[in-house]
Amino acid sequence: MTGISIRSANIEDAQLIADFHVKVWRHTYRNLAPAEAYAALDEQRRGKQWKEKLSSNDSHQIVLIAEIDNRIVGIGAAGGPSELIFDGRGEIKFLYVDPDFKRRGIGRELLVQLAIHLRKMHYQGAALSVVKGNEPAIAFYEALNGRPAGEYVDPGPIWRSQNIVFAWDDLASLIA
């Protein structure tokens, strides 16, 4: 991972993260999301959401940015579980890598750093959800020994997506 740095995000990063998030989300879900959800997601809406997230005083939450030459190439976020299906495991809430920078270890390193944070917050395991049909993400989590742990409908702010939950019952398996 030469030239890649990972740092904690701060409130000043909110709009940069939002712009990146929308770009990668649109690329990832262009053939999966309904047209109305695709159209509704924009940088302004995401900017507000990221400002709220980064303004939170929740000590269990972390937002990370991966950069190359001051350009965001990945983001990750983790915190306490938002749904019962996560079964008390820490939740990986976001993990996005720029399509032009995939297969360089960025997603893996972000996941490791998020798992380290969750361990510090005393979670024994981690879980995340991935939209059904997002085959590259599913293959990535399977390659990292994530196991399917159920399915649920993510109520999401703009799209009720069908999701598969992947879990790691021992954070050491993600950190190793």
Residue pairs with C-beta under 8 A, 6 or more apart in sequence:
1 104
1 105
1 106
1 109
3 68
3 69
4 66
4 67
4 68
4 73
4 104
4 105
4 106
4 109
5 66
5 67
5 68
6 64
6 65
6 66
6 67
6 109
6 110
6 113
7 64
7 65
7 67
8 62
8 63
8 64
8 65
9 17
9 54
9 63
9 64
9 65
9 75
10 54
11 51
11 54
11 55
13 50
13 54
13 65
14 47
14 50
14 51
14 53
14 54
15 43
15 47
15 50
15 51
16 72
17 46
17 50
17 54
17 63
17 65
17 72
17 75
18 43
18 44
18 46
18 47
18 49
18 50
19 43
19 46
19 47
20 72
20 75
20 96
20 98
21 46
21 50
21 75
21 94
21 96
22 41
22 42
22 43
22 46
23 98
24 96
24 97
24 98
24 99
25 41
25 96
26 38
26 41
27 99
28 96
28 134
28 137
29 37
29 38
29 131
29 134
30 38
32 131
32 133
32 134
32 161
33 159
33 161
34 159
36 158
37 156
37 158
37 159
40 158
41 158
49 157
53 61
53 63
53 77
54 63
58 79
58 80
59 121
60 79
60 80
60 90
60 121
61 77
61 78
61 79
61 80
62 77
62 78
62 79
62 114
62 117
63 75
63 76
63 77
63 94
64 75
64 76
64 77
64 110
64 113
64 114
65 72
65 74
65 75
66 72
66 73
66 74
66 75
66 76
66 97
66 106
66 109
66 110
67 73
68 101
72 98
73 97
73 98
73 100
73 101
73 106
74 95
74 96
74 97
74 98
74 101
74 106
74 107
74 110
75 94
75 95
75 96
75 110
76 92
76 94
76 95
76 96
76 110
76 111
76 113
76 114
77 92
77 93
77 94
77 95
77 114
78 90
78 91
78 92
78 93
78 114
78 115
78 117
78 118
78 126
79 90
79 91
79 93
80 90
80 91
80 121
81 87
81 88
81 89
81 90
81 91
81 127
82 91
82 93
83 91
83 129
83 152
85 127
85 129
85 149
85 150
85 152
85 165
86 127
86 165
86 167
87 127
87 149
87 167
88 123
89 123
89 124
89 125
89 126
89 127
89 167
89 168
89 169
90 115
90 118
90 121
90 123
90 125
90 126
90 127
90 171
91 126
91 127
91 128
92 111
92 114
92 126
92 127
92 128
93 128
95 107
95 110
95 111
95 114
95 128
97 106
97 107
97 110
102 136
107 140
108 144
111 144
111 174
112 174
112 175
114 126
115 126
115 168
115 171
115 174
115 175
116 171
116 175
118 126
118 171
119 171
119 175
123 171
124 169
124 170
124 171
125 167
125 168
125 169
125 170
125 171
126 167
126 168
126 171
126 174
127 149
127 165
127 166
127 167
127 168
128 141
128 146
128 165
128 166
129 152
129 154
129 163
129 164
129 165
129 166
130 137
130 138
130 141
130 163
130 164
130 166
131 137
131 154
131 161
131 162
131 163
132 151
132 161
132 162
132 163
132 164
138 164
141 166
142 166
144 168
144 174
145 168
145 173
146 166
146 167
146 168
147 166
147 167
147 168
148 164
148 165
148 166
148 167
149 165
149 166
149 167
150 164
150 165
151 162
151 163
151 164
151 165
152 163
152 165
153 160
153 161
153 162
153 163
154 160
154 161
154 163
168 174
